[in-house]
Amino acid sequence: MDSSLPLVLDRTGSGPLHLQLAEQFRAAIRDGRLQAGHRLPSTRDLAKELVVSRSVAQAAYDQLHAEGWIAGRTGSGTYVADVVPLQPVLRSPARAPEPAGKQLLTLRPGIPYVSTTVDAGWRRAWREVSIQPPARGYDHPAGLPALRAAVAEHVGRVRGIACGPENVLITDGTSHGLRLLLSVTRQAGDRIAMEDPGFVTAVTAARQHGLQVVDIPVDEDGLLVSELGPDLSAVYVTPSHQYPLGGRLPVARRNELIRWARRTGATLIEDDYDSEFRYDVAPLPALAQLDLDRVVHLGTLSKVLSPALRLGWLVASPEVVNRLAAYREEVGDWPGWPMQAAFLAMLRDGYLDQVIRRSRHLYAERRNHTCAVLAPYGQIVGQDAGLHITLLLPNTDDGAVAARARAAGVAVAPLSEYRRSTPGPPGLVIGYATPTDEDLLKALDVLVEVLRP
Ligand SMILES: Cc1ncc(COP(=O)(O)O)c(C=O)c1O
């Protein structure tokens, strides 16, 4: 019996013959040329007719059988099945990414310098992880116990926070810790005070949780504590380096803030994102050091190693930590074991301290250079710490300046991006950490051209 179909096989390399054959049968069944019950040739006859090996015909039939297009048993022939299978929905392929245009040099703030090579400390930590099996079940939702203890020791030593493992919860970074805290401890409609200008991601998180964001002005020292009004359930604050203006909250204001929180019962959320880096100024301990019953402290690896690691920590009272851990257990959302285990090795071996020391030297030089180059064009603020400075440019359209810089090949953030309702001078927020030394020099040259009157 012949197949009564014009079957054509392309032997010049357009895919395996059995798949070509199967697709031609499928097409014929789909468009009705082969009807349910139609008897198909045996594999032997089909192979002969097409001059292919029998295994090709057999493989095509096996495939059609498995997909439900044909039926039949050995000996009694093969028929077109009377139940035509559902067609899978064909999705158009995802759009190819835009072709990369001219690469922008970036002076946007927030990302540390990450070398293209790895060093011995990094390799040691990951080697250690690679030779251990994972836990047999779920790890503790607050984080690996040994890592919680190591982080407690770390924040005690470098941030002056006297605490133990029961105060520590390992997070996927600041943003994750903040969202977790808001979802468990705040109610929609609660009022949260946030610095203005401030960290846009944190404001977005608060709004998405249904909180009412109350804008609080900042000055060159940071949050204006005297502006905190009544009925606030929480305050989000960056005391070690106000983001983005760079103020370092003085001791008197910290004490005033803690006294205010004790009086009102509000929670202070301390975002300690880049406190590892300060230059020629005395260290200020974390706000959390003053009162762990009132302050929830958020730390991150994003500025020290890389934001791609998605790892951070939250330090709070054991009650808050336990509530957050219980919630995480319900939703099954906490950082994976390999990253936690590697971070533990990095802390224990002193690798983190080593990277911080090394980066501090690098960033100090870059900060000096950046300030020296840009000083003639505006007022520099926030240069004592962190990975960025802010260049105030009164009476300028900072969005237009950033657009001109972009057109000239440099990405930089206009200060107006961070402002909400509190008026203040325009400017540029300039991160000096991300590029290579060479690219930083080039990018600053471009920026000077853009800023030149
Ligand atoms: C003010 C501030 N906090 C925290 C972070 C880090 O967030 P995460 O730890 O989620 O990467 C950043 C990063 O840009 C930041 O600017």
The ligand as an SDF file (V2000), in Angstrom:
LIG
                    3D

 16 16  0  0  0  0  0  0  0  0999 V2000
   20.1320   53.5980   49.8470 C   0  0  0  0  0  0  0  0  0  0  0  0
   20.3730   52.1930   49.3990 C   0  0  0  0  0  0  0  0  0  0  0  0
   20.0880   51.1870   50.2270 N   0  0  0  0  0  0  0  0  0  0  0  0
   20.2900   49.9050   49.8680 C   0  0  0  0  0  0  0  0  0  0  0  0
   20.7880   49.5730   48.6400 C   0  0  0  0  0  0  0  0  0  0  0  0
   21.0700   48.1330   48.3100 C   0  0  0  0  0  0  0  0  0  0  0  0
   19.9630   47.3790   48.1530 O   0  0  0  0  0  0  0  0  0  0  0  0
   20.1130   45.7900   48.0020 P   0  0  0  0  0  0  0  0  0  0  0  0
   20.8190   45.2970   49.2130 O   0  0  0  0  0  0  0  0  0  0  0  0
   18.7190   45.3100   47.9220 O   0  0  0  0  0  0  0  0  0  0  0  0
   20.9080   45.5220   46.7670 O   0  0  0  0  0  0  0  0  0  0  0  0
   21.0680   50.5840   47.7280 C   0  0  0  0  0  0  0  0  0  0  0  0
   21.5500   50.2470   46.3770 C   0  0  0  0  0  0  0  0  0  0  0  0
   21.5870   51.0160   45.4690 O   0  0  0  0  0  0  0  0  0  0  0  0
   20.8710   51.9270   48.1330 C   0  0  0  0  0  0  0  0  0  0  0  0
   21.1680   52.9240   47.2980 O   0  0  0  0  0  0  0  0  0  0  0  0
  1  2  1  0
  2  3  1  0
  2 15  2  0
  3  4  2  0
  4  5  1  0
  5  6  1  0
  5 12  2  0
  6  7  1  0
  7  8  1  0
  8  9  2  0
  8 10  1  0
  8 11  1  0
 12 13  1  0
 12 15  1  0
 13 14  2  0
 15 16  1  0
M  END
$$$$
